[in-house]
Amino acid sequence: MFKALKSDSDLWNDIRNDDGVAFDILFNRYWVRMYKIAFRQLNDEESSLEIVHDIFLSIWNRRKELEINKFSNFLLTAMRYQLYSRSKTAKLSLVYKADLIENDNLSELNTGETRLQDFELKNELDKYLNQLPERCHEIFNLSRIEHLSNQDIADRLGISKKTVENQLTIALRHLRLAFKNIASIVMIALSFFLR
């Protein structure tokens, strides 16, 4: 109860010292406001929740290196960046799809190149999956490769369904961050070559 009364800056100092309870308090203090801002811009519940999740996950992962003077201002700046970044990515995706449709009439798809891209993507996915703890990797494979239900996985491994769900969340979060970084690198490279 006492921690809930602390100021944002005091809670931030606690978070920098790995205090998960302080992080939960700040998250609960701000997530609804953040969600509403995102939803007003995107009008998409899932994307809005994902943005809020990504912002807070990034804050937790970078807690040792971030210097935050006013937490609410930092969150608003992070939100603006996320919204801008996603709108730019969406616009680029629309342009790319339009180019594909336009070029589809001019030439046939190069299936060899497509297979090579699929192979490279699978190798990249495997590389990031191998970074996961062994049990988390196993659960991800059972779910996404063998298409077992969470309950079937829990029964097979002798663990609770909740544990399966938690491990899948960890795996998907890890992959989202990994491929987000790859997407950022590709976007930077594309902007360089499209000048």
PAZA-344702 format. One record per residue (C-alpha): residue in one letter; x, y, z. Coordinates in steps of 0.001 Angstrom, whole numbers, plus 500000, padded with zeros to 6 digits. Each point is the difference from the previous one (the first is absolute). Example, Ala and Ser with C-alpha at 12.3 -4.5 7.8 and 13.67 -1.06 7.14 Angstrom:
<atom res="A" xx="512300" yy="495500" zz="507800"/>
<atom res="S" xx="501370" yy="503440" zz="499340"/>
This chain:
<atom res="M" xx="500000" yy="500000" zz="500000"/>
<atom res="F" xx="502840" yy="502371" zz="500873"/>
<atom res="K" xx="501695" yy="499518" zz="496614"/>
<atom res="A" xx="496791" yy="500890" zz="498171"/>
<atom res="L" xx="500229" yy="503455" zz="501598"/>
<atom res="K" xx="503565" yy="500609" zz="498800"/>
<atom res="S" xx="500704" yy="502553" zz="497286"/>
<atom res="D" xx="500843" yy="498911" zz="496464"/>
<atom res="S" xx="503635" yy="500995" zz="500459"/>
<atom res="D" xx="500320" yy="497971" zz="503225"/>
<atom res="L" xx="498403" yy="497006" zz="498304"/>
<atom res="W" xx="502328" yy="500440" zz="497016"/>
<atom res="N" xx="503007" yy="499906" zz="502312"/>
<atom res="D" xx="498644" yy="496773" zz="501497"/>
<atom res="I" xx="499462" yy="498554" zz="496509"/>
<atom res="R" xx="503607" yy="500778" zz="499076"/>
<atom res="N" xx="500917" yy="497836" zz="502995"/>
<atom res="D" xx="497951" yy="497106" zz="498525"/>
<atom res="D" xx="496867" yy="500529" zz="502115"/>
<atom res="G" xx="497213" yy="498225" zz="498090"/>
<atom res="V" xx="497304" yy="501189" zz="502424"/>
<atom res="A" xx="500887" yy="503640" zz="499284"/>
<atom res="F" xx="499828" yy="499240" zz="496278"/>
<atom res="D" xx="496540" yy="498455" zz="500410"/>
<atom res="I" xx="498821" yy="503102" zz="501851"/>
<atom res="L" xx="501218" yy="502350" zz="497263"/>
<atom res="F" xx="498563" yy="497713" zz="497341"/>
<atom res="N" xx="496602" yy="499988" zz="501719"/>
<atom res="R" xx="500206" yy="503753" zz="500471"/>
<atom res="Y" xx="500487" yy="500727" zz="496289"/>
<atom res="W" xx="498978" yy="497122" zz="497754"/>
<atom res="V" xx="496334" yy="501028" zz="499584"/>
<atom res="R" xx="500957" yy="503545" zz="498974"/>
<atom res="M" xx="502565" yy="498645" zz="497578"/>
<atom res="Y" xx="497509" yy="497558" zz="498540"/>
<atom res="K" xx="497409" yy="502745" zz="499464"/>
<atom res="I" xx="502524" yy="502173" zz="498151"/>
<atom res="A" xx="500990" yy="497117" zz="497737"/>
<atom res="F" xx="496400" yy="498939" zz="499404"/>
<atom res="R" xx="498963" yy="503567" zz="499050"/>
<atom res="Q" xx="502680" yy="499973" zz="497306"/>
<atom res="L" xx="499732" yy="496411" zz="498766"/>
<atom res="N" xx="496416" yy="499009" zz="500769"/>
<atom res="D" xx="501343" yy="496467" zz="500441"/>
<atom res="E" xx="499847" yy="498308" zz="503394"/>
<atom res="E" xx="502677" yy="497358" zz="499371"/>
<atom res="S" xx="502524" yy="502444" zz="498516"/>
<atom res="S" xx="499377" yy="502483" zz="502798"/>
<atom res="L" xx="500597" yy="497365" zz="502668"/>
<atom res="E" xx="503096" yy="498814" zz="498137"/>
<atom res="I" xx="501466" yy="503512" zz="499915"/>
<atom res="V" xx="499459" yy="500484" zz="503733"/>
<atom res="H" xx="501498" yy="496583" zz="500677"/>
<atom res="D" xx="503024" yy="500737" zz="497794"/>
<atom res="I" xx="500645" yy="503354" zz="501686"/>
<atom res="F" xx="499912" yy="498583" zz="503517"/>
<atom res="L" xx="502011" yy="496931" zz="499006"/>
<atom res="S" xx="502649" yy="502264" zz="498490"/>
<atom res="I" xx="500078" yy="502121" zz="503159"/>
<atom res="W" xx="500493" yy="496933" zz="502182"/>
<atom res="N" xx="502684" yy="498533" zz="497732"/>
<atom res="R" xx="501874" yy="503317" zz="499796"/>
<atom res="R" xx="499435" yy="501105" zz="503609"/>
<atom res="K" xx="503723" yy="500116" zz="500809"/>
<atom res="E" xx="500894" yy="502273" zz="497087"/>
<atom res="L" xx="496968" yy="502303" zz="499758"/>
<atom res="E" xx="500097" yy="503412" zz="501643"/>
<atom res="I" xx="496396" yy="501030" zz="500627"/>
<atom res="N" xx="499370" yy="503295" zz="501741"/>
<atom res="K" xx="496235" yy="500137" zz="499606"/>
<atom res="F" xx="498400" yy="496627" zz="499387"/>
<atom res="S" xx="496760" yy="501297" zz="498450"/>
<atom res="N" xx="501915" yy="502125" zz="497464"/>
<atom res="F" xx="502212" yy="497048" zz="499113"/>
<atom res="L" xx="496936" yy="497801" zz="499417"/>
<atom res="L" xx="498377" yy="502590" zz="497737"/>
<atom res="T" xx="503182" yy="500323" zz="497959"/>
<atom res="A" xx="500296" yy="496219" zz="499728"/>
<atom res="M" xx="496353" yy="499798" zz="498931"/>
<atom res="R" xx="500475" yy="502665" zz="497317"/>
<atom res="Y" xx="503035" yy="498152" zz="498693"/>
<atom res="Q" xx="498148" yy="496659" zz="499895"/>
<atom res="L" xx="496989" yy="501500" zz="498233"/>
<atom res="Y" xx="502212" yy="501793" zz="497484"/>
<atom res="S" xx="502108" yy="496903" zz="499434"/>
<atom res="R" xx="496966" yy="497790" zz="499434"/>
<atom res="S" xx="498282" yy="502464" zz="497691"/>
<atom res="K" xx="503173" yy="500288" zz="497936"/>
<atom res="T" xx="500345" yy="496208" zz="499851"/>
<atom res="A" xx="496343" yy="499643" zz="498998"/>
<atom res="K" xx="500430" yy="502557" zz="497201"/>
<atom res="L" xx="503124" yy="498229" zz="498749"/>
<atom res="S" xx="498130" yy="496693" zz="500092"/>
<atom res="L" xx="497189" yy="501474" zz="497884"/>
<atom res="V" xx="502519" yy="501339" zz="497480"/>
<atom res="Y" xx="501765" yy="496632" zz="499906"/>
<atom res="K" xx="496713" yy="498137" zz="499430"/>
<atom res="A" xx="499040" yy="502429" zz="497234"/>
<atom res="D" xx="503395" yy="499414" zz="498354"/>
<atom res="L" xx="499499" yy="496238" zz="500206"/>
<atom res="I" xx="496587" yy="500227" zz="498359"/>
<atom res="E" xx="501340" yy="502316" zz="497305"/>
<atom res="N" xx="503069" yy="497845" zz="499333"/>
<atom res="D" xx="497982" yy="496783" zz="500084"/>
<atom res="N" xx="498645" yy="500828" zz="496556"/>
<atom res="L" xx="503498" yy="500637" zz="498635"/>
<atom res="S" xx="501855" yy="496892" zz="501101"/>
<atom res="E" xx="499609" yy="496621" zz="501617"/>
<atom res="L" xx="501107" yy="499446" zz="503573"/>
<atom res="N" xx="503488" yy="498596" zz="500343"/>
<atom res="T" xx="499280" yy="496804" zz="501947"/>
<atom res="G" xx="503708" yy="499317" zz="500599"/>
<atom res="E" xx="500378" yy="503394" zz="501637"/>
<atom res="T" xx="496838" yy="499451" zz="502023"/>
<atom res="R" xx="501292" yy="496631" zz="501247"/>
<atom res="L" xx="503332" yy="501589" zz="500908"/>
<atom res="Q" xx="498213" yy="502760" zz="501952"/>
<atom res="D" xx="497884" yy="497381" zz="501796"/>
<atom res="F" xx="503142" yy="498035" zz="500853"/>
<atom res="E" xx="501766" yy="503120" zz="501320"/>
<atom res="L" xx="496951" yy="500970" zz="502054"/>
<atom res="K" xx="499795" yy="496499" zz="501483"/>
<atom res="N" xx="503704" yy="500122" zz="500901"/>
<atom res="E" xx="499516" yy="503392" zz="501631"/>
<atom res="L" xx="496996" yy="498683" zz="501942"/>
<atom res="D" xx="501972" yy="496932" zz="501125"/>
<atom res="K" xx="502858" yy="502224" zz="501144"/>
<atom res="Y" xx="497701" yy="502011" zz="502264"/>
<atom res="L" xx="498103" yy="496948" zz="501226"/>
<atom res="N" xx="503291" yy="498397" zz="501027"/>
<atom res="Q" xx="500596" yy="502978" zz="502315"/>
<atom res="L" xx="496955" yy="499001" zz="502053"/>
<atom res="P" xx="500269" yy="497717" zz="503044"/>
<atom res="E" xx="499665" yy="496347" zz="498970"/>
<atom res="R" xx="496535" yy="499465" zz="501520"/>
<atom res="C" xx="498665" yy="503242" zz="498483"/>
<atom res="H" xx="501361" yy="498975" zz="496572"/>
<atom res="E" xx="498415" yy="496541" zz="500338"/>
<atom res="I" xx="496601" yy="501471" zz="500914"/>
<atom res="F" xx="500172" yy="502457" zz="497089"/>
<atom res="N" xx="500746" yy="497150" zz="497549"/>
<atom res="L" xx="497168" yy="497862" zz="501337"/>
<atom res="S" xx="497592" yy="502920" zz="499674"/>
<atom res="R" xx="501049" yy="501643" zz="496752"/>
<atom res="I" xx="501670" yy="497193" zz="498053"/>
<atom res="E" xx="498049" yy="496928" zz="501150"/>
<atom res="H" xx="496807" yy="502057" zz="500538"/>
<atom res="L" xx="499130" yy="498466" zz="503370"/>
<atom res="S" xx="497555" yy="501796" zz="502267"/>
<atom res="N" xx="501252" yy="501514" zz="503244"/>
<atom res="Q" xx="498180" yy="497295" zz="501952"/>
<atom res="D" xx="501556" yy="497225" zz="497874"/>
<atom res="I" xx="503460" yy="501473" zz="500590"/>
<atom res="A" xx="499355" yy="500261" zz="503738"/>
<atom res="D" xx="498843" yy="496353" zz="500099"/>
<atom res="R" xx="502966" yy="498779" zz="497955"/>
<atom res="L" xx="502595" yy="501857" zz="502106"/>
<atom res="G" xx="498285" yy="499544" zz="503363"/>
<atom res="I" xx="499723" yy="503741" zz="500683"/>
<atom res="S" xx="497088" yy="502387" zz="500471"/>
<atom res="K" xx="498222" yy="501638" zz="497095"/>
<atom res="K" xx="500873" yy="503387" zz="501542"/>
<atom res="T" xx="503711" yy="499129" zz="499849"/>
<atom res="V" xx="499599" yy="499177" zz="496305"/>
<atom res="E" xx="498274" yy="503345" zz="499397"/>
<atom res="N" xx="502722" yy="501882" zz="501906"/>
<atom res="Q" xx="502778" yy="498263" zz="498050"/>
<atom res="L" xx="498298" yy="500773" zz="496685"/>
<atom res="T" xx="499658" yy="503647" zz="501025"/>
<atom res="I" xx="503718" yy="500131" zz="500777"/>
<atom res="A" xx="500899" yy="498359" zz="496669"/>
<atom res="L" xx="497734" yy="502269" zz="497953"/>
<atom res="R" xx="501238" yy="503113" zz="501814"/>
<atom res="H" xx="503594" yy="498948" zz="499295"/>
<atom res="L" xx="499249" yy="499407" zz="496311"/>
<atom res="R" xx="498052" yy="503241" zz="499668"/>
<atom res="L" xx="502933" yy="501981" zz="501355"/>
<atom res="A" xx="502509" yy="498070" zz="497897"/>
<atom res="F" xx="498102" yy="500474" zz="496752"/>
<atom res="K" xx="499134" yy="503581" zz="500890"/>
<atom res="N" xx="503739" yy="500700" zz="500129"/>
<atom res="I" xx="500451" yy="498287" zz="496641"/>
<atom res="A" xx="497125" yy="502034" zz="498545"/>
<atom res="S" xx="501628" yy="503197" zz="501285"/>
<atom res="I" xx="503283" yy="499097" zz="498323"/>
<atom res="V" xx="498202" yy="499201" zz="496737"/>
<atom res="M" xx="498091" yy="503308" zz="500195"/>
<atom res="I" xx="503235" yy="501949" zz="500521"/>
<atom res="A" xx="501633" yy="498175" zz="497094"/>
<atom res="L" xx="496989" yy="500623" zz="497769"/>
<atom res="S" xx="499921" yy="503699" zz="500838"/>
<atom res="F" xx="503690" yy="500200" zz="499154"/>
<atom res="F" xx="499553" yy="498316" zz="496600"/>
<atom res="L" xx="496797" yy="501867" zz="499107"/>
<atom res="R" xx="501583" yy="503447" zz="500314"/>
